[in-house]
Amino acid sequence: MVCRQRLLELMRPVKSFTIVLKCPDVVVIPEGEFDMGSNDGDADESPVHHLLIKKSFALGRTEVTQLQWRAVMQDQSRSIIGNDPSYFSSCGEDCPVEQVSWNEVKIFIQKLNVKTRKQYRLPSEAEWEYAYRADEKHEYCGGNNLESVAWYGGTADTADHDGKATAHVAGKRANAFGLYDMSGNVWEWVEDSYHDNYRGAPKNARAWQSDDKRRVLRGGSWFNNPRLLRVSSRHKAAPNFRSKFVGFRVLRVLN
């Protein structure tokens, strides 16, 4: 089944593609430049280095949802990952899929590419941080008031969420690019191998690979404290690691 697409013009100069038939919504991220990392955070966030994003790309407006996972993986419906691996499956089809390993995400993307005849992949760590920042000077994705932009903390009470689980995607404020939940809800896998600092990092925003078996996670989760939801905060795990705190979003390559 091939996904159809329609082009929506937004009030801002950034365009948004809505891919229907349960496929991930993606927002076009324009080319630009930014300073990646922080010299005031943890050791693996430094040194700050300047990067150029020379080509626009499209990134998931939200984290991949449980409904989207099932739609793509339906031919593996007898397996755990094909049905719905999520610990919080009762959260609903618009909640992020979680308990997916980096390896399983790669299977999902392979199948998504076949079904859509488009080219999806995980974002590089640099592309992810560039999209999170959205040319804004905020500590978190979309603002400095964490309550308005993120599900976090594990014990936070709100009128519609008890803070002890994932929440429906796009329930908080988006950033300037129109991206939701890059702070909180679930950690997000990126393509890169983990390095304990940025010395020697690529200058062209491509994924940085090495012999290290661990992969990078970004953004923090519904359970974490504010420090782990910061723009430059990083985490790492083995590619077969699965957790109720971990999901992902996809990047679509533009021609």
Secondary structure, 3 states (H helix, E strand, C coil): CCCCEEEEECCCCCEEEEECCCCCCEEEECCEEEEECCCCCCHHHCCCEEEEECCCEEEECCCCEHHHHHHHHHHHCCCHHHHCCCCCHHHCCCCECCCCCHHHHHHHHHHHHHHHCCCEECCCHHHHHHHHHCCCCCCECCECCHHHHCCCCCCCCECCECCCCCCCCCCCCCCCCCCCCCCCCCEEEEEEECCCCCCCCCCCCCCCCCCCCCEEEECCCCCCCHHHHCCCCEEEECCCCCCCCEECCCEECCC
